[in-house]
Amino acid sequence: MAAEDPANDPRANYDYGDGVVDRPALVEDLDRLIEGEVRFDRYSRQLYATDASAYEQTPIGVVFPRTADDVAAVMAYCHQRSIPVLPRGGGTSLAGQAVNEAVVLDISREMDAVVEIDPEGRSATAEVGVVLGDLNAELAPYGLKFAPDPAWADKSVLGGAIGNNSTGAHSLVYEKTDAYLESLEVVLSDGTVTTFGEVSMTELRARAGGEDLESRIYSELVRIIDEEADEINDRYPDLTRNVSGYDLDVLVEQAERDELNLAAIMAGSEGTFGIVTEATIGLEPVPATKSMALLTYDDLLDAMEDVAPILAHGPSAIEVMDDVLLDLARETEEFADVVGMLPEGTNSVLLVEFYADSDAAGEQQVANLLADRVGDVESKITPMESAGETTATARRAVDAMEAHTAEERAQFWKMRKSGLPILLSRTTDEKHIAFIEDTAIPAEELPAYVADFQAILDDHDTHASFYAHAGPGVLHIRPLVNTKTIDGVDAMVDIADAVTDLVVKYEGSVSGEHGDGRARTVWNRKLYGQSLWETFRELKAAFDPNWLLNPGQVCGYASDEPLPEGVPERARAVSMYDNLRFDPDYDFDEGFEPSLKWPNENGFQGMAELCHGCGGCRGPQHTTGGVMCPTYRASQEEITATRGRANLLRQAMSGDLPDEQFAVEFMHEVMDLCIGCKGCARDCPSEVDMAKLKAEIAHQHHQRNGASFRDRLFANIDRLARLGSTMAPVSNWLATIPGSGWLLEKTVGIARERSLPQFQRESFIEWMVSRRPAVRMEDADRRVLLVPDTMSTYSRPDIGRAAVNVLEAANCHVTHPDGITDVGRPALSKGFLDEARTTARAVVDALAPRAQDGWDIVVLEPSDAVMIQSDYADLLTDGAVDTVRASTYGLCEYLDRTERLDAIEFEPRAEHLTYHGHCHQKATKKDDHAAVVLEAAGYTVDRLDSGCCGMAGSFGYEAEHYSMSQAIGRILFDQVEASPGDAVVAPGASCRAQLSSRRRAAEEPPHPIEKVAEALAP
C-alpha cells in the first residue's frame, strides 16, 4: 500500500477530536474479539463516509459483525476507550444520520436472517440487517407483510426502519414502524445486551433506581412520564407522521393506558440510544385487491385543497405529482405515454389508491370518489361526510383516469416513484438536496403551507418540485441549491430556518419520514422548545452517558450553549453547515481532460458526481431481477456496487484519496471488478454510467502507467482469432495439449479452468463470398448489410449462416460489409479509447454511404449492436455516425421492428425455450425482441429476469476474475435450472460461453437465431 498521511494510514494513531485512537491496537484488539471482519483501510473508510444525504464524514473504521455478541464486544471495547460507534444498515438515510466520525458497524452484510415466522400470531423475528423487501418475500407465502413501506424497501433494512421510525406511501392505513415493534434485542452503550418489550408502569418503576446503566435508563423514562407529560402533550404535533426528536409522545400515551412497550422508544432514535440487533415485529395481512384513480388538476393548490375531502373516502394512499415532475416524466420514454394521456393543461395530479376485499368493491370506491370530486370547479358543489358532519366543498379535479388491473396500477405507481430519480439526474452544480423535504403538515393546512413555501423559494430565487405523500401531509420538496458556493450554503440554511417557522405555524413536524440526522437535528430546538430539547439530552445521557452512539444526532448541545463539565465536545448537536459532500472548499481535478464525449451538463465531472447514494445498486440483495449490480450481488461488498465505485472515484478526483485516480492500486481495488454490463445506466435511479466512467479512467491509466500485454491482447482479439482460424485445426489442437491451460495462466493470466474458443477454417466471411444470395437485390423487400463479430466470424460461423437463412426467408437481400468483423467493442471495454475511436471511424466511413443509400445495418452480436447504436456517439460526433446509428439494428430487433416476421413461414414447434438476454441490450431496453421473434417462430419462451452472466467479454477468462465470474454466473445458472424450458438460448457470445460452464451443460447453448432457422418451413 502506498504511503499515506496519518489521517488515512491504518497503522497510525487517529485524533478524532475528543481523543486519540491507537489505531493499530484497535484493529488488532477488535479482530481478536469478534468473528466478523474489521477494516480500517482507507478505501473501506471512504466507502462509509457517505449515505444518501448531502453529507460526508470519514469514519474511524468499519466493522462487519456476524452476531449480537460481536456487536456487544465492539461496544464494550469502545465504551472503555471512549470511541464513538455508529450502527448502520443499507446506508440509504437521506438526512445524514448514517455518517459520523465513529467506528461504523455495518449490520446489513452478515446479520440478515429471518429467525422465525409465526403466521397465527402475525409476528416474525429477524435480525435487523434483513432487507425489508427480502423480509416481505419470506412473509408472502403466508399472506402477511411488514406493513411500513418506505420507498427504498428493497434496499433499506429492518434496523434502519426502526432507527428512523420509517413508514411509506400507505401510512394512512399502517402508520409508522413503532406501531409494529413487539420486542427488541438491544446492545446498550456499555455493551450490555438487554431486551425491550412490554412492561407495566409498576414493573418499570420497580426496575428504576439502580446504579447500573439499564436502571438509570428506566429512572429517566419514569421521570419523563411523571414530570414531562404535560409539556410533551402540549408541544408534540397531533400527527401520525412525526419522526422528529424522540418518540416521547408514544411513551406518554402508552403510560397513560398502562400499556408500555419500551421497544417503541427505540423507534426514531437513529442509533443514539443503543444498537438493535434483533426484532420481533407485528405483521399485517396483504390486501385482497386494490383500485386506483389518477385525478387531474389545473393547479397544484387545487390539488392541495382536494386532499382533505378525499381523505373522507378512506383511501390507503394519496400521492401528488406537480407540473415540474410531469414535465420531466413527459420527456422520458418510459412515462411519456402515460403522461400523454392526461388532459391538456394538466398541471398536477393526485394518485388515490384504495384497499378492497374484492374487485367490485374497489371499483365502487373509485366510482364514489370520482362522482364526488371530479367536475366543474365553479358550478358543482357536493356534500361530503367528514367526522360525522355534512360540509360542502368545491369540486377541484378536472378529470380522472382509473386503474384496476395490477399492470395498470403498477404503471401509475412507477410514474409516481419516478419523481426522485428524475430530480436527482441533474449533473449541474445545483442539486435538489434533501434538507427540509419531508415536513409533515395537517392535510387541511396544505394549501396555505404550499403557498407560503413557494413564497420562501421565490424569495431565494430558486424552485422545487412538490410531490409524494399528500394524504398524511408529507410532501417531498427539494429546493435547488448549489452548496459549492458560500451563498448556496447560506441559502440552504435560511430556507430551512424559514420553513421550520412555517412548520411551527401550521402545527406540523420538521420531519415526517426521513428523520433528523445532520439536516434537521438543529431544528428540533425550535420545533419543541428549549425545555424538551433539554429533556432529549437528558434521555440521551441516560442511555449513553459518554455520548458515544452516533453522537450529535437528534439532540445535543447547541453551538450557543456551554458544555457542562465532563461532557465531551462530541455532544454538540450536528450542524447542517458542516461536513457537506459538496461545499465551498470542494475541488475537482481540473487537469483531467476526458477522451469520450460527455453531453450531460458538467461533462465527466457531472457524471462522476452524480451518485446520490440511494443504494439502488445494492438491491435486491438476495433475489434476482434487473441488471445491476452483478458484482455486488455476488460479493455483497460495498466497493463492488456502483455506489461504492462512484463515491471512491469522486473522492479520488476531488483529493480525498490523494493521487489515486490513475494509480495501479486504485484501478485494481476500485475499478477492476466493474464488468461494464451497463446495468447502472438503466437501473440506477440517477443513471450513473459506471461502464463509461471506467472506460475513461482506464484510458487515462493506460496513458500514464502503460497497459499490460493481456489487456492489449484482448483489445485486439479479432486479429488473434483471424490467426487462429487461418491455422485451424492446428490452433485448436494446441489449446488441448496437456499443460497448455497452466502455461496460459502463468504467462498471460488466462484462467486454466476456461475452455478456449474453437476456430473454424472457413470463416463466415469466406462462406458469404463463396455463395450466391438466395434473394436478388431487385427482388428483395429490404437490403441488409449483416455485420458479424469476431466469434461468429471465426469460431461460430453457423450462427451467421442461420441469420442469413432467416433474413432471406424474410425476403431480404443480404451481404456483408467488406473487412468489418470488429466494431471496436473489445478496445473500448479495455479502455483503449484511441484504438476504439480509430475502429469506429473506419466502420462509419464504410457503412455511412450504404446507409445513406437505403441499406439496413444488422449486427449479429448484441454488444456490437449497442456499440454502434450508443457508444459510437461517445467516440465520434458528425453526421455520418448519426446516419449509421439510425440505420443499425440488432438481429432480432431488426426482424421484430421492421415486421419482417410477417414475411416468414414457420413450421409448428413444440419446444419450450429459456431465454437469457444480453445485459447491454437489457440496458438499452432492446432485449425482448429475441423473445418476440422466438414466439413468432412457434416456440414457448420463458423470459429470464436475469442480469449479467458474469463472463463480460474477457473478464471471465482472466485468472484473477474467474471466481467472481463464476459467482455471478451461478445466479444465472440457478435461474436456468428453475426455468421450465427444455433448452436455454442466449444471443451473446460471452453468455453462451458462460452457460456452457454450468453443471449438466453438455455444450454451448444456441443463439436464438439458430432456433428460428430450425423453425423455417422448407
N, C-alpha and C positions, 0 to 999 in steps of 0.2 A: 504493500500500500504506500502511496506517495506521502511525503512529509506533509503535515498539517499544522495549522495554528492550534493553540491549546483548546480553543472552543470546539474544534472539530475532532481532535485527536482522542480516540477512546482510551489511550494509555495515560492521558494527562488528567490531573485534578480539574474539577469544574466548579467555578464560582457562580451560583445561581441567585445571588442577591442576599439571601438570608443565611448563607453558609457555604462551605466548600465541600464538595463531594470528592472523596478519594475514589476516583472512578475505577482504577484497576481493581481495588479491593471490593468495590461494589459489584462489579461484573463477576469477579471470582466467587464472592460470597453468594450472590443470588443464583448463580449457575449451580452451586453446590446444594443450595437449599430446596430447589424446586425441580420438578420433572420437565417443565416446559422450557422453551428457549429464551435466552437472554441476548439481546442485540443492542450494542451501543455504538456500532459503526456509523459513519456519517450518513450513508445512504438511508439506512433504516430510520435514523432520527429525522432526516429531511422528509421522508415519506409520511411521517406522522406529524409534520409541522402544520398541516392544513386540514380542514374539513370542507364542508360545502358552503362555508361562510366567506366573508370578505377578509378573514383574519388569518394570520400565520405566525406561529411561535415554535421554535425548535425545542423539542423535549429533551430531558436529560438522557433518556434511553427508552428502549421498548422491550417489554416482556410479553411472552405468549403463554399464559398459564394454561395448564391442562385440567386442573381440578380446583375446587374451593380451597383445598389445603395449600395449593400453590399460591392462591390469592392471599390467604391468611399469612403465609410465610413472608411474602413480599411486604405486606402491610406492616406486620410486626417488625420486620427488619428496618423499614423506612421510618416507622414511628420512633424507634430507639435512636435514630440518627437525624431526625427532623428533616427528612427528604420528602418533598411533595409527591403525591401519587394521583394519577388521572385514569379512571376506568373508561374504556372506550369500546364502542361496538362497531357499527358499519362506517362510522365517520361521515354520516350524512347530515350532521347538525348544521342548521342554517344561521344560527346566531353566534357561533364560535365557542360553544360550550365543550367541544371535543378537542380543543387545543389548549396547551398550557405548558409552562416550564416545569415539568414533572416527569416522573417515571410513568410512562404510559403502559397500562395493562390492556392489551388487545384481547378482549373476551371472545371475539367473533370467530377466531380461527379454530380453536380446539373445543371450547365449551358450548356445544351447539346441539346436544342430544335432547330429544323428546323422551322423557323418563317414563311417563305413564299417562294414559288417557282413560278417563272414567266417563263413558258415554251416558250412563244412567244418572250420575251426579252432575253431568255437564261441567266437568272440570278437567284440567290437564296440568301436569307438572313437567317443566322443561328447564334445562339450563338456559341462561339468559342470552347466550350468544346465538341462539337459533334465529334464523331469518324468518320474519313474520310470514312471508309467502310460503316458505317450506313448512312452517308450523301448520298453516291452514291447509296445505296439501295433505298432510298427515291426518288432519281432522275431517277432511272432506268425506271419506267413506262413511263416517258416522252422521253426516248431515249437520255438522257443527262447525263453528268458526270462532276464532278470537275476534271479537266484533270491531274494536277500533281499527280503522283502515287508513293510516297515513298514506299519502300519495306514493311514497317510495317504499311500500311494504315489501316489495320483492328484493330490496337491498338493505333495509334497516332491520335491526334485531330487536328481540323482546326486551333486552336490557335498556336499549335506547328508548323504547316506548315507555318504559317505567320511569327512566330518568327524566324524560321530557313530558311525561303525562300526556302521551300522544292520543290523537283521535284523527278523524278524517272527514270525508265528504258526508258521511251518514251519521254524524253526531246528533242530528235531530232525533234519531232513534236510539243510538247507543251510548251517547255521552263519551267520557274520557276513560283512559286506562285505569284510573284509580277505582272506578266502579267494578272492576273485574279482578282485583287483587285479593286473593283469599289468604295466602301466606307467602312470606319471602324468607329465604336464607340470605343473611347479610353478614358481611365481614366489616366490623367496626374499625375505627381509626387506629386502635391499638393492636389489631389483629384478632380480636375476639370474634368468634363465629356465633351468631345467635339467630333466632327465628322471630320475625314479627308477624303477628296474626291477630286473631280475635282475642279480646281481653275485656273484662268488665272494669268499670271505674274502681270498684273495690279492689280488684286484683292489681290494677295499675298503681293505686295508692300504696298497696302493700309492698310493691316492688321498689317504690321510690324511697329515698332517704339514705341509701347506702353510699359507700365511698368509691365503689368500682364504677367504671365508665357507664355500663348499662344502667345502673341505678341512678346515676346523675342525669342520664337522658330521660328516664321516667319522671324524675323530680321536676325537670324543666317542663315536660309535657303537662304534668299536673298543675304546675304554676300557671302556665298559659291558659289552661282550661278554667282555672279558678279566677284568675285576675285579668285576663285579656279578652274574655269572650265578648264583652260589650263593644270594645274597640274593633275587634275583628268583624263582628256583625255590622257595625256602622261603616267600616271602610272598605270591606271587600265588595266588589260589584256583584249584583244579582244576575250572574250569567253562568251558563253551563260550560262556556268555553274560555274560562280564565285559567291560564297556566303561569301567570306572573307571580313571583315570590314563592313562598312555601304553601303547602296545602292546609293552611290553618283553619280555613272556613269549614272544610270537611271534618277536621279534627273536632272542632267545637260542635258541629251539627251531630256527629256521631256520639259525642259525650252527652249531649242533651237527651238523646234516646237511650243512653247506656248501651250502645251497640258499637263500641270501639273496635276498629281493626287497624292496628299500628302499621300494617303494610301500606295503607294509604298515605301515611306521612312521607314515605319514601318517593311517592309519585311526584315528579316535577322537581326533585331536589338536585338533579343534574350532577350526580356523583359527589355532592358536597357533604352528605351525611354518612354514607357508607357505600360499600360495594356489594350490590346484589349479585348473587351467583346462581340462585335457582328460584323459580317462582311457581306457585300453584295458582292457576288463573281460572276464573269462571268463563263459560262458553255460551254462545247463543246459537239457536238453530238457523241454518241457512234459509232465507226466504223462499217460499214455494215458487214465486214468479215476480216479475216486475213489469212496470209500464212507465213510459216517459212521454213528456211533451217538451217541445222547444218553443217558447213564447218569444215573439219578436217585438221590439220597441223602437220608436223613433229617437229616443234619447235615453242616456244612462240613468238620469234622475227619474224618468218614468218607470224604468225597471226597478229602481230602488223603492219607489212609492208602492210598487206592487208586491214586494216581498212579504210584508206583514199580512195583507189579505190572503196571499197564497198559503201562508202557514196555517190558516184556519182549515185548510183542506187536508191536513195531516200528511204532508209528503215526507219521504225519507231523506230527500236531499233537494236543495235549491242552489244551483250554481249559476254564476253570471260570467259573461264574456262581453267586454266593451268593444267599441269600434276599432281601437288600436289592435287588439288581438284578432278581430275578424278580418281586418285588412291584411294583417300578416298571414293569417291562415289562408286567405284567398290567393295569396301568391305561392302557396305550396302545392305541389302535385297531389299530395295525399288528401288535402281537405278542400281543394278548390271546388270540387263537385258539390260537396255538402253546403259550403258557404254560398255557392252559386244558386242553390235552391231557395235561399232566403229572399223574401220580398225586397224589391228595390227600395233603397232608402233605409234599410235596417241599420240601426246604429248600435244596438245592444240586444243580447238575448238572455233569457233565463231558462236554464235546463232544469226541469222539475221531474223528479222520479218518485214513484210510489212502490211500496212493497204490497203484494197482494197474495191471497190464498189461491186464486185461480186467474186464468187469462181474462175471463169475462169480468171479474171484479176489478182487475187492473184497468181494463178498457173503460169501465164505467167511471172509475176515479178520474181518468183523464178527461172523459166526456164532461163530467161535472165541473172540472176545473175550467175547461175551455168555455163552457156555457156561462160560467160566472165571470171570467176575466178577460175574454177576447172580444173586442168590438170597437165601436166608435168612441173615442175619448170624450167628446163633447156631449153627446146626446144620451148615452146609455148609462144609467145608474142602476146598480143591482144590490139587493140585500145580501148580507153575509152573516154568518154566525161566528161570533168571537167571544169566548169566555161567557157564553150564555146570553149575550146581549146582541140585539139586532142593530147594525150600523149600516151606513151607506157609503160605498166607496166608488170612485170613478173607475171605469174600465180603462186600463192603460195599454194593454197589449194590442198590437195592430193585427197580428196574425199568429199562426201556430203550425207546427209540424208534429206529428205523432210518431212514436217508435215503440213497437210491441214485440217484435222478434228479437232474439238475442243478437243477431247480426246488426240490426238497426240500432239497438241500444249501444252496442259496442262502438259503432261509428260516432254516435253523439258524444259518448264519454271520451273517445280518443281525441275528438276535436277539442273538447274542454281541457283535457290534460295536455294538449299540445301547447298551452299557453306559456308555461315556464320555459320549455326548451326553445320556443320561438324567441322569447325575450332574451334568453341567455346566449343566443347565437351571435351576438354582437362581437366584432373583433376590434372595435374602436377603444380608445382610452376611456371613454364614457361607458359605464356599465349600469345595468339595472340591479342595484345592490340591495340585499336583504338587510335592512336595519330598522325598519318600522312598518314592515309589510303585512303583519298578521294581527293587527289590533282587533279587538272584539267589541262590537257596539250593539246595543239593543236594536232589534230589527226596525222598530218604529222610528228610530233616530237616524237610520242610514241615509235618507235623502239629505238631511241637513248636514250630517257629518261629511258626506262625499262632496257636497258643495263647498264646505269650509276647507276640506283637504285640497280640493282643486285650487282654491284661492291661495293657499300656502305654496303650492307648486308654482303658481303664476308669479308670486312674489319673489321666488328664487329662480325664475326664468328656466324652469325645467318642466318635465311632464312625466307621467307614469300611466301604466295600464291598470285598470280596476277589474279584477276577476276573482273567481273561486267561490268560497263558501258563503253566499249571500244569506242563506237560511238562518244560520246561527250568528250572522253579523260579522263574520271573519273574512274580510276582503283582503286579497293579496295585492298590495300596492307597492311597487318597487320604483322609486324615483330614479331618474337617470342622472348619475353624478360621476365626476372624474376625481377619484381620490389621489391621483398622481400630482394634483396641484393643491396648494395650501387653501385656495379659495374653495376648491371642491370639497375638501375635508370639512372646512368651516360650514359650508352649505349643508352637508350631511348632518352635522351635529345640530345646526339651527333648525332644520326641518324636523328632526327627531324631537327637539325640545318643544317646538310649536305643536306638533301632532300629539305629544303627551298632554299638553294643556287641553287639546280637543277631547282626548280620551277621558280626562277627569271631568270636563264639562258635561259630556254625554253619559257619564257613569259607566264607562267601559273599562277594558283592560288593555294594558300595553301589549300583552301577548295572549292570543287566543289559541295558539297552535305550536309555534316553533320555539318557545321558551325564552329565557333571559339571556344567558351567555354574555359574551362581550358586547353585544349590540344593545342590550336593554337593561342589564343589571342596574346601571346608574339611575334609571328612571323609576325603579321601584320606590325610591325615597319620595319622589313627587307623587306617585300613584297612591301610596299607602300612608304617607305621613311619617314624621320622624319617630313617633312612638313605636309603630310597628316595624319600622326599619331597625330600631334597636332590638325589638323582640326577635326579628330574624337573626340578628347577630348573636343574641344570647342562646338561641336554639342551636345555631351552627356551632357555637363554642361548647355547648353541652355534648353534642355528638363528636366534635372534633376540636378538642382544646388547643391543639397546636396548629390549627388551620392548615392541615396537610392535604386534605382531599379537595382536588380541583379548586385551589384557593382563589378567592376574588370573585367567583361566580355567584349569582343570585343576590348576595348581600356582601357586606364588608364595611370598612370604614372609608367614608368619602374623602376626597382629597382635602377638603376644608375642615376635617375632623382630626383632632390629635389622637395618636395611638396610645392606649393605656400602657402602663409599664408592663413589660413582659410579652406584649402582643407583637408578633413578628410583622415585618413590612408586607409580607405576602397576604396579610389580612385586609389590605386595601381592596376596595371594590374595583374590578377591572374597568378600564376606561375605553369607550368606543373609539377614542382617538388613536389608541396605541395598538401596535402590532398588526397594522393593516397589511394585507398581502401586497397591495399596490399603494404606496404612499409617496409624498413629495420627494423622498430620497431614493425612490426606486430607479434603477438604471439598467437598461437592456444593452447588450453588446452591439454598439453602433458600428463596429468594424466588420460585422458579418454581412456578406453580400450573397444572397441566395442565388442559386442557379436556375431553379424552377420558376415558373410564373405563379404568382400568388395574387389572384384577382380580388381577394377579400380586403377590406379596409385594414390598414396597418400591415398587410402582407404577411411574411413569415412570422414576424413578431406577434401579430394579431392572432395567428393560429397557435403559436407556442403559448400564448397567454389565455387561450380560450377556455380551457378546462376550468369549471367552477366547482368541481369536487362532489357532485351529486352521487357518485358511486354507481352510475348506470352500468359501467363495465364490470362491476362486481356481482351483478345479479342477472338471472337467478344463479345462485352459487352451486346448488346441488341438483339442479334439474337441467334439462336440455331445452333447446329452442332459442331462436335468434342467432346472430352471427358472432357477436363479441362476448367476452374477450377470451379466445380459446386457451391461451397460456394461463390466464388466471383460473379458469375453470379446472384446469388440470393440476395446478400447483397451489391454489389458494394463497398466493403470495402477492402482497400489495404492489411490489415492484414489477410484477408481470401484468398488472392491469393497466389499461390506458390512462387512468387517473394517476397511477404511480409514475409511469414514464413521463407523462405530460408535466407533472409537478417537478420532477427532477430535471427535465430538460429546461423548463423555465428558470428553475433555481440556478442551473449551471450557466445559462445565458445571462442571468442578472447578477452573478457574482456570489451567490450563496454557496456554490460549490466552485471555488476559485480555480480557474484554468482547467476546467474539467470537460467542457462541452465537446472537445475533439480528442480527448485523451484516450489511449487504448483501454485503460481501466473503465472509463465511463461507457465506452461503446460495449465492452464486454459485460459489465454489471447491469447496465440500464437498457440499452437499445437492442442488445443481441437477440433477445427472445421475442421481440416483436416480429411476427411471421408475415406481416404485410397482407393480411387477409382482407383488409379494407372494411371489416365489420364495424369499426368505430365510425367510419364515415356515414354509415347508415343508422346504426343502433344507438350511438352516443346521442343523448338529447341535444347537445350543442354541436354535433357533427365535427368533433375533433378528428382530424385526419392524421392519425399517427403513422400510417404507412407512408404518406407523403413526407411527413416530418422526418421519419427515419431515413428515407432516400436522400433527403437534403443533407442531413447530418453525416450520413455515411460518405457522401460525395466529398464533403469538406474534410472528413477524416482521411480519405484517400489522398486528397490534395496535400495535406500537411504531414501525414505519417506514412504514406505509401499503402499499398494493398498487398494482400497475401497472394501466393501463387494459386491457391484453391479458389479464392474469390474471382480471380481473373479467368480461371479455367471454367467456372460455372457461368460467368458472364458471357463467355464465348462458346457455350456448349454446342451451338449449331455447327461450328467448324469441326469440333471433335466428333460429333455424330456423323457428319458427312464423311470423315475419315473412317469411322467405324463401319459405315455402310459400304464404302469402297473396298475395305479389307475383309468384309464378311465372306465366308463364315469364320475366317481365322480370328477376327476380333472377338467373336462370341466364344470361341474355344479358349482364348487366352483368359477370359474372365472366369472360366470354370476350373482352371488349374489349381490344385490344392495349394493353399497358402497365399493365393492372389488377393483374397479379401484382407488378410492380415497385413500384407505388404501395402495395399492401398491405404489402409487405415494409418499405418505408421508413417508413410511417406507423404500422402496427400490429405489425410484426415477424413476419408470416406468410410462410413460405418461398415464394418465387416459383415454385420447382420443383413445388410441390404443386398438384394439381387439387382444387378445392373441390367439396363435395357438390352434386349437382343436386337441386333441390327439386321435389316433385310438388304440383300444385294441389289435388288431392283427397288429403287426409291419410288415414292408416289409420283414425283415429277417425271421420272423416266417412264412410268406407266402411262401417265397422261400424254406425253409426247408420242408414244407408240400407238395410241388408239385413235380411232375416228369417232368424233362425237355422235351420239345416237340421235341428238336433236340438232338439226342445222340452224344456223343463225336466222335465216329468213323464215323458218317455220316456228320459231320459239315465241312464247309469250313474254319471256324475260331473258335477259343476258346476264350471266353470273360469272364474276371473277372469284374463283374459290381459292382462298388463301390458306395453305396448310401451315402447320407449325413443325418444329423440329422433330417431335416424336412421331407425328402422323406422316412425316415425310420419310424418315429413315428407319423407324422402328415398327410402326403400326400403319403401313400404307393401306391395309384393309379398311381402316376407318375412312380414309379419303375415298376409296373406291365405293364404299357404301354410300357416302354422301353424294357422289356423282350419280349413282344409280337412282337415288331418291329425287335429286334435283331434276334429272332428266325425265323421271316419271311424272314430275310436275310441269313438264314441257318447258324446261329452261335449257338454253344453250349454255354449256359450262366449259370454261377454260381456266387456266391458271396464269397468274402474273409471273412473268419470267424472273427467275432469280430470287424470289421472296419466299423464304422459309423461316425467317426470324424477323419479327417486327420490333425488337428491342426490349421485350419484357425481361429476359434474363439480366441484361445490363442494368436496367432500371432497378430491378429488385435487389441487386447487389450494390447499388449506389454509384454506378459508373454513368453519371448523367451525360457527360460529353459523348460517350460512345452511344448511349441510348438516343441522344438527340441526332447524331450523325445517321444512325439507322433509320430513325423516324423520318428524317429529311429525305433519305433515298426512297423509302416506301411511299411517302406522299408524292414525291416527284414522279414515281412510276404509276401510281394509281389515280392521281388527280385528273389527267387527261381522259382516262377511261370513264371515270365517274361523271365528268362533265359531258361525256358522250352518251350517258344514259345507262352505263353498266352498274349493276348492283355488286357490292363487295361483300362477300360472305366468308366468315372466318370460322375455321374448324374448332380451334382451341378457345374456350371461354375467356381465359385470362388475356389472350391475344386480342380477342374482340374488344374487351374492355380497355385494353391498352390503346387501341386506335380510337375508340369512341370517347374515352375520358382522358387518359393520361397524355395523349398527344397534345391536348390543349395546354398542358403544363410545360411542354417542351418546345412547342412551336406556336407562333402567332402570325397567321397570314390567311388569306382567303382560300388557298389551296388546301390547307389542313382542315378548314371548316367544311369544304366540299367533300373531302374524303370521309370525315367523321359522320357527316349527314347521310352518306351512302353506305355506311358499314353496318352489318348485322352479324350477330352470332348465327350459327347454322339453324338451330331450331327456332330462334327468334324470327329469322327470315321466313321460314315455312309458315309460321303462325301469323305474323303481322301482314305479310303480303297475300295471305289467303291462298297460298299455293296448295294447301292440303285439299282444297275442293277439286283440284285437277287430278288427284291421285286416286287410283283404285286399289283398295286393300282387300286381302283375304281375311276372313274371321279369325280371331286369335283368342285362345282360352287362357293365356298365361297372365299371371299376376306379378307385376314388377315393383320392386322397391327403388325409388328414385332419390338419389342424393345429388343436390345441385351444387355447383361450384360457388365458393364463397365470394369471388369477385362479381359473379352475376347476381348473387343474393344482395350484395352491397349496392348494386345499381338497379335492383328490382327487375331483373331480366331472367331470373332463374326458373320461372314457372312455364316458360314457353316449351321446354322439352317435355314436361309432363303433359301439356296440352297436345303436343304432336303425338306422343305415345298413345294417348287415349283416342285420338283420331285414327290411329293405326289399328285400334281394336283391343289394346291392352287395358287391363285394370291396373291402376297406378296408385301406389301408396307413397305420397309425398312426405319425405322425412323433414321435420323441422330441425334441421341439423346445422351445425356451424362448420368451421374449417375442419378438414380431415386430419390436419397436422403434418402432412408432407410438405406443403407450401413450397413447391419447386425444389430447390436444392437443400432446403432446411433439413428435411428428414433424412437426407443422405449424409449429413455432416455428423461425424462421430460424437462430438460433444453434445449434439442436439437429439441424438437418436432416442434417448429415454423420454425426453419431453414430447417428441413427435409421437411416440407410441402411447404416451399417457393421454394426449389429445385424441389420438386415433381410437383409443378404447371407448371413449364417449360415443363416437360414431358407430363402432362395432356393436356396442350394446343396443343401439337403436336398430341397426340392421337385423340383429338376432331376434329382436322383439317384433319386427315387422312381419305381417302375414304374407309378404311377397315370396314368389318362387325363386326369384333371382334379383340381384341388385344391379343397377345401371348407373353410370356416372359419366358426364361429358368431359371432365378434366383429366388430363394425363396423370397429374400428381395424385388425384383422388383414386384413380384406378390402381396406381402402384401401391398406395397405402392400403386400399381394401384387399389387395392380393396378399397382404401380410397378416391378415386376421386369421384366427383359428377356423378350421374347416373350409378355408378358401382354396379351392382346387386350382384356380387360375385367375388371371386378371379379369375383372368383370368387363362386359362390353360397354361401348359408347352407345347412348340411346339411338343414334342414327343407324347402328348396326341392327338393332331390333326392329326399327322402322323398315329397313331394307328387307329384312326377313319377311315382313308382312305384305310386301308388294305383290299384287296379283300378277301371274305370269303374263 
